[in-house]
Amino acid sequence: MIRAHRDAVIADLETRLQGAVFKSYSAAKGSRYAVVFVALSSKLRTRYAGGQWRHVYTVTVHSVGEDEDSALWVQERVDKLTGVTLAVAGRKLDPVEFITAQPPNLDDDGPKPLWFTITQFDIISDPA
């Protein structure tokens, strides 16, 4: 299910960053792009009949650019994921919830320095 949720995020981001959203850094290309990572955790929801565990997919997006402004340009489009209700077959998803973001930072480890920002979202996903 992680891949299905990741693919739903990528499909939505592609509407604002056409051809610039990737599953990994090794697949990334271009001068500005986003890389999407998804991890599964759980959250306890209190019910009258007892607790119920819900799937929570934490989405981490790295927004990358040649300079600080390019990275922020990508992040501005990524942030529009907030509040979107995605579709995954067999699941009922709550709207995407913004969790946190980090300011731009320079990655100068490679041959060509790149600026990046990191944004995290949560998606609560229940069986349909």
C-alpha positions, 0 to 999 in steps of 0.5 A: 500500500505504500507504493499506491499512496506514493503514486497518488502523491506523485500524480497530484504533484505532477499537475503542478510540476509536470515531468519534475516529480520522482521516486528517487534521486537516481531518477531525478533530472532537470534543474528543479524537481521534487523527490517523494518518499513515503513511510507507513506508521499508525495512529490510535483513534479512540472509539466508544467500543475501544481503540482503533489503529489507523494507517498514517502515511508520512510523506516527505518531499525534497524540493530541489533547485539550482539556487535557493529561489528555485528550490522555494519555487518547487516547494511552493507547488509542493505545499499545495498538496495540503488539504487535497484528498487523494484517491487510492483504490480500496482506501478512504483517505483524509485530506493531506495534512501539512506537518512541517517544513525546513528552510532551504539548505545547500547540498554541496557534496556532489559535483554540482551544489544544489539547494533543497527544502524538506516538507512533510505531510501526513495522510490518514488512510482507512479501509474503504 
